[in-house]
């Protein structure tokens, strides 16, 4: 056999024969560990570009920190393939198919926009591969459109809604008008807010709804209809927003809602948007993450490292990207590899640390249960130092329903 192996033309076929012979003797030949391939899909082109870049930064930093700089899990190197869905559902769907089928990715993470994420869900099911949704928000992702391969570290619309509802006064009548983005994110968000108010603030009612496209230039018609619906109603009057991209609150302020004793409640957003709100001291709302709120070692590291590398505190979607990385590392470590069925078993019910605190993937719908935060805009607000913490809203205190799957 040794002499035959030295004859080059026969090398390939004889090596195969040697492998078979070793196997027949019960000897397993050593093999090199393959890279763990992870696809990260984000909307890096379009209105949500800033969100996507933050997600990518947070994801890569999370992998770096949680693998202690090795970029390896259980001895297998991590290879991250980043793809831009350009905020197009068909493209997002095609990219995920490419990830699973052509790139042979073990799992995927994404994406930024809810319509694109919804288009991607059946691709994961067809490929029988895990998709960790971050940061798309629509309730239906882990609600009636979910499948067993979908896990979400991003908060749902209902979690956002519960946080915002918790910031509404509990012991007085409140009437609310809503401006929502005319997408699944906006409409799911308003519906979720109605349900959340009914659950924890029954004296607050949404009595008017308006929906606008993300590229709307003139918000006057929407504002005037909401002013008209609220201005003569008794109780506290609020206009709330479910919005992504350039925020319309400043345009509403220009139309002087205070002449009708109407307050604005914008909810949380990224720092560049919120920095424009310094004039609205005392305004309250709910938020997924703000760099100064969580007190834990991961957030301490992330804040210091992000300022060092990017000269700004970590933002909303940076924390989300890091959380998705934490889920990847914790899930693969617990599963002992990337086999999909073992990974699903490992992720269901898994609690893992993130910069905003612990998250737990609920077994019933794979939504990450997580704390949220009630904020107030400071009187002495400065850029990137805008919010003060009113209260941490524990995950256990938020009655998040499990929606039946269709």
C-alpha positions as CSV (number, residue, x, y, z in Angstrom):
1,X,0.0,0.0,0.0
2,X,2.9,2.4,0.8
3,X,4.3,2.0,-2.6
4,X,1.0,2.7,-4.3
5,X,0.5,5.8,-2.3
6,X,3.7,7.2,-3.7
7,X,2.3,7.1,-7.3
8,X,0.8,10.5,-7.9
9,X,-1.8,9.7,-10.5
10,X,-3.5,7.2,-8.1
11,X,-3.3,9.5,-5.1
12,X,-6.9,10.7,-4.9
13,X,-8.6,7.3,-5.4
14,X,-6.2,5.5,-3.1
15,X,-6.6,8.1,-0.3
16,X,-10.3,7.5,-0.5
17,X,-9.6,3.8,-0.3
18,X,-7.4,4.3,2.8
19,X,-10.2,6.3,4.5
20,X,-12.6,3.4,3.9
21,X,-10.1,1.0,5.2
22,X,-9.5,3.0,8.3
23,X,-13.3,3.3,8.9
24,X,-13.7,-0.4,8.5
25,X,-11.2,-0.9,11.2
26,X,-13.1,1.5,13.5
27,X,-10.5,4.2,13.3
28,X,-11.8,7.8,12.8
29,X,-9.4,10.0,10.8
30,X,-8.9,13.5,12.4
31,X,-10.7,16.3,10.5
32,X,-10.2,20.0,10.6
33,X,-13.0,22.0,12.2
34,X,-15.0,24.0,9.7
35,X,-15.7,27.7,10.1
36,X,-19.0,28.7,11.6
37,X,-20.7,30.8,8.9
38,X,-23.1,33.4,10.0
39,X,-25.0,35.7,7.6
40,X,-25.8,39.2,8.8
41,X,-28.5,40.9,6.6
42,X,-29.2,44.5,7.2
43,X,-30.8,47.4,5.4
44,X,-27.6,49.3,4.8
45,X,-29.0,51.3,1.9
46,X,-32.1,53.4,2.3
47,X,-34.0,55.2,5.1
48,X,-32.8,52.9,7.8
49,X,-29.1,52.9,6.9
50,X,-28.1,54.4,10.3
51,X,-29.9,51.6,12.1
52,X,-28.2,48.9,10.0
53,X,-24.7,50.3,10.5
54,X,-25.3,50.4,14.3
55,X,-26.5,46.8,14.2
56,X,-23.4,45.6,12.3
57,X,-21.1,47.5,14.7
58,X,-22.8,46.0,17.7
59,X,-22.8,42.5,16.3
60,X,-19.1,42.5,15.4
61,X,-18.2,44.0,18.8
62,X,-20.3,41.5,20.6
63,X,-18.7,38.5,18.9
64,X,-15.2,40.0,19.6
65,X,-15.9,40.6,23.3
66,X,-17.8,37.4,24.0
67,X,-15.1,35.2,22.3
68,X,-12.3,37.1,24.1
69,X,-10.9,38.3,20.8
70,X,-10.5,34.9,19.3
71,X,-13.6,35.1,17.0
72,X,-14.1,31.4,17.6
73,X,-16.6,29.2,19.4
74,X,-15.7,25.8,20.6
75,X,-12.5,26.0,18.6
76,X,-14.3,26.8,15.3
77,X,-13.5,30.2,13.7
78,X,-16.4,32.5,13.0
79,X,-16.9,33.8,9.5
80,X,-19.5,36.6,9.2
81,X,-21.0,37.4,5.8
82,X,-22.6,40.9,5.7
83,X,-25.3,41.5,3.1
84,X,-27.3,44.6,2.2
85,X,-31.1,44.0,1.6
86,X,-31.5,47.7,0.5
87,X,-34.8,47.8,2.4
88,X,-36.4,45.6,-0.3
89,X,-38.4,42.5,0.8
90,X,-37.7,40.6,-2.4
91,X,-34.0,41.3,-2.1
92,X,-33.9,40.3,1.6
93,X,-35.7,37.0,0.8
94,X,-33.2,36.3,-2.1
95,X,-30.2,37.1,0.1
96,X,-31.3,34.8,2.8
97,X,-31.8,32.0,0.3
98,X,-28.3,32.8,-1.0
99,X,-26.9,32.6,2.6
100,X,-28.4,29.2,3.3
101,X,-28.0,27.5,-0.1
102,X,-24.9,29.0,-1.7
103,X,-22.9,30.3,1.2
104,X,-23.8,27.3,3.4
105,X,-24.4,29.5,6.4
106,X,-25.1,27.7,9.6
107,X,-27.5,30.4,10.7
108,X,-28.4,34.0,9.9
109,X,-29.2,37.3,11.7
110,X,-31.3,40.1,10.4
111,X,-32.9,42.3,9.3
112,X,-33.7,46.0,9.9
113,X,-37.1,46.6,8.4
114,X,-40.1,44.6,9.4
115,X,-41.5,44.0,5.9
116,X,-38.2,42.5,4.8
117,X,-38.0,40.3,7.9
118,X,-41.5,39.0,7.3
119,X,-40.5,38.1,3.7
120,X,-37.5,36.2,5.1
121,X,-39.4,34.0,7.7
122,X,-40.5,31.3,5.3
123,X,-37.0,31.0,3.8
124,X,-35.7,30.0,7.1
125,X,-38.4,27.4,7.5
126,X,-37.8,26.0,4.0
127,X,-34.1,25.8,4.6
128,X,-34.6,24.4,8.1
129,X,-32.0,26.9,9.4
130,X,-32.2,29.3,12.4
131,X,-32.8,33.0,11.7
132,X,-32.3,35.4,14.7
133,X,-34.3,38.5,13.9
134,X,-32.6,41.7,14.9
135,X,-33.9,44.5,15.1
136,X,-37.2,44.3,13.1
137,X,-40.1,45.0,15.4
138,X,-43.4,43.9,13.9
139,X,-45.4,41.7,16.4
140,X,-46.3,39.2,13.7
141,X,-42.6,38.1,13.4
142,X,-42.8,36.2,16.6
143,X,-46.6,36.2,16.5
144,X,-48.9,34.6,13.9
145,X,-46.3,34.5,11.1
146,X,-43.6,32.8,13.2
147,X,-42.1,29.4,12.6
148,X,-39.9,27.2,14.8
149,X,-36.7,28.4,13.2
150,X,-37.3,32.1,14.1
151,X,-35.8,33.6,17.3
152,X,-35.8,37.3,18.0
153,X,-33.5,39.3,20.2
154,X,-35.0,42.6,19.0
155,X,-38.0,43.9,21.0
156,X,-41.5,43.4,19.6
157,X,-44.0,46.2,19.0
158,X,-45.9,45.0,22.0
159,X,-42.8,45.3,24.2
160,X,-42.3,48.8,23.0
161,X,-46.0,49.5,23.6
162,X,-45.9,48.2,27.1
163,X,-42.9,50.4,27.9
164,X,-44.6,53.4,26.4
165,X,-47.9,52.6,28.2
166,X,-46.0,52.4,31.5
167,X,-44.9,56.0,31.0
168,X,-48.5,57.2,30.7
169,X,-50.1,58.5,34.0
170,X,-51.9,55.7,35.7
171,X,-54.5,57.6,37.8
172,X,-56.0,60.1,35.3
173,X,-58.0,60.1,32.1
174,X,-55.8,60.3,29.0
175,X,-56.8,60.7,25.3
176,X,-54.2,59.8,22.7
177,X,-53.8,60.4,19.0
178,X,-51.2,58.3,17.1
179,X,-49.1,59.0,14.1
180,X,-47.7,55.7,12.7
181,X,-45.4,54.9,9.9
182,X,-47.5,53.3,7.1
183,X,-45.8,49.9,7.3
184,X,-46.2,46.7,9.2
185,X,-44.0,48.2,11.9
186,X,-46.2,51.3,12.3
187,X,-49.6,49.6,12.1
188,X,-48.5,46.7,14.4
189,X,-47.1,49.3,16.8
190,X,-50.3,51.3,17.1
191,X,-52.3,48.1,17.6
192,X,-49.9,46.9,20.2
193,X,-50.1,50.2,22.0
194,X,-53.9,50.0,22.2
195,X,-53.6,46.5,23.7
196,X,-50.9,47.6,26.1
197,X,-52.9,50.5,27.4
198,X,-55.9,48.3,27.9
199,X,-53.8,45.9,29.9
200,X,-52.0,48.3,32.2
201,X,-53.4,51.8,31.7
202,X,-57.2,51.3,31.2
203,X,-58.0,55.0,31.7
204,X,-55.9,55.9,28.6
205,X,-57.5,55.5,25.2
206,X,-56.3,56.0,21.6
207,X,-59.1,57.9,19.9
208,X,-57.5,58.8,16.6
209,X,-54.9,57.2,14.2
210,X,-53.0,58.6,11.2
211,X,-50.5,56.8,9.1
212,X,-47.9,58.4,6.8
213,X,-45.3,57.2,4.4
214,X,-41.7,57.5,5.5
215,X,-40.9,60.0,2.8
216,X,-43.7,62.4,3.7
217,X,-42.6,66.0,3.5
218,X,-45.8,67.8,4.7
219,X,-47.2,66.6,8.0
220,X,-49.7,69.4,8.4
221,X,-52.7,67.5,7.3
222,X,-51.9,64.6,9.6
223,X,-51.3,67.0,12.5
224,X,-54.4,69.0,12.0
225,X,-56.6,65.9,11.9
226,X,-55.1,64.7,15.2
227,X,-55.4,68.2,16.8
228,X,-59.0,68.3,15.8
229,X,-59.7,64.9,17.3
230,X,-58.1,65.7,20.6
231,X,-58.6,69.4,21.3
232,X,-62.0,69.3,22.9
233,X,-61.7,66.1,24.8
234,X,-61.4,66.1,28.6
235,X,-58.4,64.7,30.4
236,X,-54.7,64.8,29.5
237,X,-54.1,65.0,25.7
238,X,-51.1,63.3,24.0
239,X,-49.9,62.6,20.5
240,X,-47.7,59.6,20.2
241,X,-45.5,58.4,17.4
242,X,-44.6,54.9,16.0
243,X,-41.9,55.9,13.6
244,X,-38.6,54.8,12.1
245,X,-36.2,57.1,10.1
246,X,-36.2,60.9,10.2
247,X,-38.6,61.8,13.1
248,X,-41.5,64.1,12.4
249,X,-41.9,65.4,16.0
250,X,-40.1,68.7,15.3
251,X,-42.5,69.4,12.5
252,X,-45.5,68.8,14.8
253,X,-43.9,71.2,17.4
254,X,-43.8,73.9,14.7
255,X,-47.6,73.6,14.4
256,X,-47.9,74.5,18.1
257,X,-49.9,71.6,19.7
258,X,-49.5,73.3,23.1
259,X,-52.2,75.8,22.0
260,X,-54.6,72.9,22.5
261,X,-52.9,71.7,25.6
262,X,-51.6,68.7,23.6
263,X,-48.3,67.0,24.7
264,X,-46.1,65.0,22.4
265,X,-44.7,61.6,23.4
266,X,-42.1,60.5,20.8
267,X,-40.9,57.3,22.4
268,X,-37.3,56.2,22.2
269,X,-35.1,56.7,19.2
270,X,-31.4,56.8,18.1
271,X,-29.2,59.6,19.6
272,X,-29.1,61.8,16.5
273,X,-32.9,62.0,16.5
274,X,-33.2,62.5,20.3
275,X,-30.5,65.1,20.4
276,X,-33.0,67.4,18.6
277,X,-35.4,67.1,21.5
278,X,-33.4,69.0,24.1
279,X,-36.1,71.7,24.2
280,X,-38.7,69.3,25.5
281,X,-37.5,68.8,29.0
282,X,-39.9,66.7,31.1
283,X,-41.2,64.7,28.1
284,X,-41.5,61.0,29.1
285,X,-41.6,57.7,27.2
286,X,-40.4,54.2,27.0
287,X,-37.2,53.0,25.4
288,X,-35.4,49.7,24.5
289,X,-31.9,50.9,25.5
290,X,-30.1,54.0,26.5
291,X,-26.4,53.9,27.1
292,X,-26.5,55.4,30.6
293,X,-29.3,53.2,32.0
294,X,-28.1,49.5,32.3
295,X,-25.5,48.8,35.0
296,X,-23.7,45.6,34.1
297,X,-20.2,44.6,33.0
298,X,-21.1,44.1,29.3
299,X,-22.6,47.5,29.0
300,X,-19.6,49.0,30.8
301,X,-17.3,47.4,28.3
302,X,-19.5,48.4,25.3
303,X,-19.7,52.0,26.4
304,X,-15.9,52.4,26.9
305,X,-15.0,50.5,23.7
306,X,-17.6,52.3,21.5
307,X,-16.5,55.7,22.6
308,X,-12.9,54.7,21.9
309,X,-13.6,53.4,18.4
310,X,-16.4,55.6,17.2
311,X,-16.2,58.7,19.5
312,X,-19.8,58.4,20.5
313,X,-21.7,56.4,23.1
314,X,-23.3,53.1,21.9
315,X,-26.8,53.6,20.6
316,X,-30.1,51.8,20.4
317,X,-29.2,49.4,17.6
318,X,-25.6,48.9,18.7
319,X,-27.0,47.2,21.8
320,X,-29.4,45.1,19.7
321,X,-26.6,43.9,17.5
322,X,-24.5,43.0,20.5
323,X,-27.5,41.1,21.9
324,X,-27.8,39.1,18.7
325,X,-24.1,38.2,18.9
326,X,-24.7,37.1,22.6
327,X,-27.5,34.8,21.4
328,X,-25.3,33.3,18.7
329,X,-22.4,32.6,21.1
330,X,-24.5,31.3,24.0
331,X,-26.6,29.2,21.7
332,X,-23.8,27.5,19.8
333,X,-21.8,27.0,23.0
334,X,-24.7,25.3,24.7
335,X,-25.6,23.2,21.6
336,X,-22.0,22.1,21.2
337,X,-22.1,23.1,17.5
338,X,-24.4,24.3,14.8
339,X,-26.7,21.4,14.1
340,X,-30.0,23.1,13.7
341,X,-32.1,20.8,15.9
342,X,-29.6,21.0,18.7
343,X,-29.4,24.7,18.3
344,X,-33.2,25.1,18.5
345,X,-33.2,23.0,21.7
346,X,-30.4,25.1,23.1
347,X,-32.0,28.4,22.3
348,X,-35.5,27.6,23.6
349,X,-35.7,28.9,27.2
350,X,-32.1,30.1,27.1
351,X,-31.2,33.1,29.3
352,X,-28.1,35.1,28.1
353,X,-26.5,38.3,29.2
354,X,-26.6,41.4,27.0
355,X,-25.6,45.1,27.4
356,X,-29.2,45.9,28.4
357,X,-29.4,43.1,30.9
358,X,-30.4,39.4,30.7
359,X,-32.7,38.2,27.9
360,X,-34.6,34.9,27.8
361,X,-36.0,33.3,24.6
362,X,-39.5,32.3,25.5
363,X,-40.1,28.7,24.5
364,X,-43.6,29.3,23.2
365,X,-42.8,31.9,20.6
366,X,-39.0,32.5,20.7
367,X,-39.4,36.1,21.6
368,X,-36.6,37.4,23.8
369,X,-38.1,38.6,27.1
370,X,-36.2,41.6,28.3
371,X,-36.3,44.7,30.6
372,X,-37.4,48.0,29.1
373,X,-36.8,51.6,30.4
374,X,-39.1,54.6,31.3
375,X,-37.2,57.8,30.5
376,X,-37.6,61.5,31.0
377,X,-35.8,64.2,29.0
378,X,-33.5,66.1,31.4
379,X,-33.8,69.8,32.1
380,X,-30.1,70.3,31.5
381,X,-30.0,67.9,28.5
382,X,-26.9,67.9,26.3
383,X,-26.1,66.0,23.1
384,X,-25.8,62.3,23.9
385,X,-26.6,63.0,27.5
386,X,-30.3,63.6,27.2
387,X,-32.3,61.2,29.2
388,X,-32.7,60.4,32.9
389,X,-34.0,57.0,34.1
390,X,-37.4,57.1,35.7
391,X,-37.7,53.4,36.1
392,X,-36.5,50.1,34.8
393,X,-39.5,48.1,33.6
394,X,-38.7,44.4,34.4
395,X,-39.6,41.8,31.9
396,X,-41.6,39.9,34.5
397,X,-43.9,42.9,34.9
398,X,-44.8,43.2,31.2
399,X,-47.8,41.0,30.3
400,X,-46.6,40.0,26.8
401,X,-49.2,37.7,25.2
402,X,-48.3,34.6,23.2
403,X,-50.1,35.1,19.9
404,X,-51.6,31.9,18.3
405,X,-49.7,30.9,15.2
406,X,-51.7,30.7,12.0
